[in-house]
Amino acid sequence: MATTATVTPINTFERVESRVRSYSRSFPKVFDRAIGSTIYDTNGKAYTDFLAGCSTLNYGHNDPDLKSALIEYISNDGIAHGLDMFTDAKEHFLSTFERLVLRPRGMTHQLQFTGPTGANAVEAAMKLARKVTGRTNIISFTNGFHGVTMGALAATGNGKHRGGAAMPLSGVARAAYDGYHGPDINTADLLERQLSDPSSGIDAPAAIIVETVQGEGGLNAASPEWLRQIQAIARKHGALFIIDDIQAGCGRTGGFFSFDGMGLSPDIITMAKSLSGMGLPLAMTLIKPEHDIWKPAEHNGTFRGNNHAFVTAAAALEKFWSDDRFISDVNEKARYLGERLAAIADEHGLTTKGRGMMVGVDAGSGENAAAICKACFAKGLIIETSGSFDEVVKVLCPLTISLDQLTAGIDIMETAFDAVLGSRRAAAE
């Protein structure tokens, strides 16, 4: 008599979905519900989310006010898809962004809605910089991550992702990020020397693109002084200065923009991830008016502008950025998180990385970090790694997380570090 194999949801994914999947390998459960900073599997087990869609859910899962705004819009048969036509949802987002983000900072950037991912925004930024300057070379930095489409991938440092291109990646020159050669070498000085030397082999750049904190590259955080020097170098050499704020923006590192208060004025800014406020696909490229020289439809995409995302994005701006209460609360939690992670690092002779609520602990090796994350998951905490060797255990919890849940999550991390690396406290006793 023939037997029938047991079919489970995991079997379905393994049978039908591409092998390219990644996070599901670290967290092999089927999830069906989420609220705030908690995500539930189909058996009802709760997990604290210290991943938050890689900083896509800065305001948590299913914020009630954002959800209500979206449900009302859909219930009223609001426009779902409109290419780049004028819609009331888009107008409301544009005017809200102008009022709450641009005007208070004295910014006049134009907003270009690209395809729905951060890589689309980066592609548009690089393409426009080349069009504006008539040059082709882009300078990006060691350990930078800007996406995995071909143009953005050329600017990405990660060897694993670059290997997936299966063809040469061109049009980008690599410079050393802040601190890459240690604290005693100013890498901005090195870049200035190379660009000033006609025999350095680096072609005059169309743009210099940089993350203020390298999300996938190991949470390396550039100093304001270094970033200002890079901006000055770009200006001196006729290049556009691009800040990729896709992962570090929307409050993650201390302001709406990761560069708030640093005295920077980027020519182009790329945004995505938490821009929609609710995890809906939305990406855009902010462009200084003098550089907005696109011809109609010269850069486009079927999903350039998501009306459902416009609704939740505007609601998020109104709720979280109408005054300073939200960011003040975030900065307080960031201070506490930093202190706790520093204590964990000190206990094991390790170091902390990052800035604001985009921080982690260098566990010394990818093997250590993977074991720590696995131990955390077993105790109900979803957390992932970062860095050249996946050696950094990275905290990207929702910015709206309660102090109690943040504390409980860090407690799980602390226990996992002790279990994997041993505890000096226990040894002393």
N, C-alpha and C positions, 0 to 999 in steps of 0.2 A: 504494500500500500504506500503510495507516494506521501511524503510529508511536506508540509508547507512551512517555509522558513518564517520565523517570527519577524514581523515588520514593525519597526519603531521609527519615530521621527528622525533619529540620527541616521538610520539606514537610508532614509530618503535623501538626506543631504549628501551622504557618501556616494549614493547611486547616481544622483542627478546633477548635483552642483559641481562646478569646475574645481580642480585641485588648487586653484589660485587662492582660495579662501585662506584666511590667516587667523584672525582673532578667535574664530570658533575652535581652532586647535588648542588654544590656551584655555578656553572656557567651554568645554564640551557639554553644555547643557542647552536645552531648548527653553527660551524665555518667552513669556506671553503677556507680561504686565509690568508697568513701571510707574512710579510716582515720586516726585521729589528726587532724593538721592538714593532711592531703593529700587532695585529691579528684581522681579520674581521669576523663578522657573516654573515649568508646568506642574511640578509637584508641590508648589506653594512655598518653596524655600526662598527666603529673602536674602538678597546680597546688597551690601553697600557698594555704590558705584564710584570708584576712584579713577575711572577711565572717561566716563561721560562723553562717549563718542569722539575721543581724542579732542576734547575741548569744543565739541559741537553743542553740548548741552550745558552751557555755563549757567543757565537759569533753571536747571533741573529738568526732570522728565515731566511732561504734561502739566506745566504750570497752569493752575486753574483759570487765571485771567486770560492767558494767551489761548488756552483751549476754548474758552467761552467765546472769545472774539472770532475764532476760526469757525466754530460751530454755527454762530449767528450768520456769518458771511455765507457759508455754504447753504444754510437753511433758506436764505433769501435769494438763492440762485445767483450768487455773485460770480463774476467771470473767473473761470479756472485757468484758461489758457488764452493768451492774446498776443503771442509773438512779442513785438515791442510796441504794440498799439497803446494809445492812451487809455488807461482805466482809472476808475476812482480809487482802487486799492493802491495802484502805483503812485498816483498823485498824493495820496495821504502819507505814504511812506516817504516820498521825496521831501515833502514839506516838513514832516516831522524830523527827518534826519537833518535837514537844513537848520531847523530851529534849535534842536537840542544838541547837535554834534558840531556842525560846521560853524555857525555864527558865533557861539561862545569861544571858539578857538581862532576866530578871524580867518577862517579858511573859505576859499571860493572854488574848491575843486568841483568838477563835473563828475556825475556818477554814470558809469557805463555798466550796464547789466550784461554780463557775459553768459556763457553756459553755466550750468548749475554747480560746478565744483571749483575749488580753489585753484586747481591746475589750469582751468579755463581762464581765470582771472590773471594768472601769471603769464600764460601764453599771450593774452591781449596786451599786457604791460610790456613784454619784451618786443612784441611785434610793433607796437606803437613807438617805443623808444628808437627802434631801428628806422622807422619811417620818419620820425622827427629829425633825427641827426644825420641820416644818410649813411650811417655806419652799421656794421654787422656784429661786432664783438660785444659780448656782455661779460662783465666781471661778476662772478659769484664767489662764495667763500667755502673753505674747507668745512665739512660736516653740515653744510647747508642742505635743506630739503625744501623743494618748491613744487613737487608733483611728479607724476610719472608719464605724462604725455611727452612727446618727443622733445619739444622745445624746453619745457619745464624740466624734463629729465636731464637735459644737457647741463642745466644749472644746478642739478642735485649732485651731492657728493657721494651718497651711499652706493657702495660697490654692488651690493646685491640687486638693488633696483636698476642700476645702470646696466648690469649684465642682462637684464630682461629685454633690453632694446634690440638685441640681435643685429645691430648695425652701428656704424660709427656715430658718435654724438659730437656735434660741432657747433661753432659759433659762440663758445663760452671759454673764457680763461679763468683759472682758479687762483684766488689770493688767500692768504692765511687770515683766519678769523682772529678776533681779539683773544690774546692769551695762547694762541696755538703753539707758539715756540717758547712758552713760559712767561712768567711775569716781568722779566727784565728786558724783553724785546718788544718794541712797539711795532706791531705788524702794519699799522697804517703808514708809518714812515717807510717801510719796505715797499708798500704799494706805490707811494708817491715817488720813490726813487725809480721804480720800474717804469712808471708812466712818463717820467721826465727824461728817461734815457731812450733815445731813438733806436738803440741797438739792443734793447731788453728782449725783443721778440714778442712783446705784447702790443697788439694793434690798438689804436685809439678806440676807446669804448663808446658804445651807444648809451650804455647804462651800467650802473653798479647796483646790484640787488642784494639786499641783506635782511636777515631776521634779527630783531633786537635780542631775542632769546631763541636759541635753536631747539625747537621742540623735538624733532626726531634725531637730531645730531648729538644729543647728550645733555640737553639743558644748559648749554654754554650761554652765559649772559654777557653781552657786550656792555662796556661802561658808556655812560653818556658822553664822556670826553672823546672816546674812540669813535663813537658814531658821528659826533660833530666833525671830527677830523675827516672821516670817510666822506661825509657830505661836502665838506670844503674841497676835497680832492676831486670829487665828481664835478663840482662847479668849475674848478680851475681848468679841468681838462675837457670841458664841453660835453660831459656825459649827464644823463638824467639820473637822479637819485631815487631809487625804488625801495620802499620798505614793504616786505611781505609780512602782513599782520594777520595772516589767516588763522594761525593757532594762538598767537600771543595777544590778540586783540579782544575787544568786547569785555574788558574788565579783568581778564586773566592775570595781567601783570601790573595792575595798579591804577589804570585809567581806561577810558574807553579805547583809546589807542595805546599801544605798548610804549610809545615814545612821548606820551603826554609829559610836559614839564621838562623836556630835555633840550629845548631850544632847536628843534629840528623842523624842517619844512620840506618834506619829500615832494618830488615832482609827481610821483605816482605811488599809490598805496593799493595793495591788494587785500581783499577781505572775503571771507566765506564762513564756514563752520557755524559759530554761534550768531552770525548776523541775523538769521531768520528768527532766532529766539527759541525755537521749538524743535530743532532738528530737521526742518524742512530744507530742501536744496535751494540755496541762494548764494550767489557770488557776485562781486562787483569790483570794478577797478575805478579808483578815484584819480582823477586827472586834473592837473592845473589847467586853467582855461587856455593858456597860450600853447599848450601841447595837444589840445583836443582837435586834431586836424584830420580825423577820420572822414572819409566820404561816406554817404549813406550806404549802409549794409556792407561796408568794406570788411568789417569783422562782425560776424553774426552767429546765430545758433537758434535752433528750434525752441529751446527752452531758456531763452535769454530774458529772464524775469519771470518769477513764479508768483502769481497773484495771491495764492494762499499763503506763501511765505511773506509777501508784502504785508499782509494783514497781521500776522503774528510778529513780524519784525517791528512794525509801527507800535503795536501794543507793548512790546518789550521795551522800546525806547521810552514810551510814556511811563511805564511802571517803574523801570529801574534807573532811568537817567534824567528824570525831570528835576531831581535835586541830588544832594551829595550823600543821602542816607545809605543808599545801597553800597556805593564804593567805600564809604567809611567803614561799614560793617565788614566788607570783603577785606579791607586792609587790616582790620583787627584780627580776623581769622588767619590771614596770611602771616601775621606776626606770631601767633600761637603755633601755627603749623611749622613755621621756620624754627622755632625754639624746640619743638618736639623732635623734628627730624635731626636737628643739630645734636640733641642728646643721644639719639640712636646712633648717629655717625660717631660721636665721641666714644660711645661704649665699645665700638668695634674698630676704632682706629681708622675710620673712613671719612669721607668728605661729602658735603651737601652741594647741590647744584641748583641753578635756576634763580628765579625771582618771583615775588608775589605768590600767587596760587598756582604757579607753574614750576614746581620744585621737586626734588628727589634726592636720593642718596646713591652715591657711586658704591656699588656693592663689591667692587674689586675685580669682578669677572662676569661674563655673561652666564656662566654656569651658576654662580652664586645668585645672581639676580633672578634667573629662571626658577631656581629652587625656592626662593623667597616668595615670588609671585604665586607659585603653585601652592605653597603652604598657606598663603593668604586666602586663595580661592577656596581651599578646603574649609576654612573658618568663616566663609561668607563675605569675602572682600574681593572685588574685581579690581585688579591693578596690573599695569603692564610696564614694559621696559623701554629704554631709549639708549642711544649712544652707538658709537662705531662698532662695539662688540656686544651691544644689548646689555651693558653692564650697569646702567642706572635704573633703579626702581623709581618710577615716575608717578607723582600724585597729580591727577587732573580732575579732582572731584568737582561737582557742581559748586558754583560760587554761593549758591543759596543754601548749602548744607547747614544744618543746625550745629551748634558747637558740641552738643552731646553726641551726635552721630559722627562728627569729625573726630572727636576724641576716641570714640569706640573703634573707628577705623584705624586710627594711628596705633591704638593699643594692639590691634591684630598685627599690624606691621611690625611693631616692636617685638612681639612674641615670635613672629616668623624669622626675623633677623637673629634672635637669640637661638632659635631651634636650628637654623642652618649654619650659623657662624660660631655658636657658643656664646655664653655670657660671662663676661669678666666678673660680674657681680657674683654669679653662682660659683665661679672658680675661687673667688676670694673667701667665700663662706665655707 
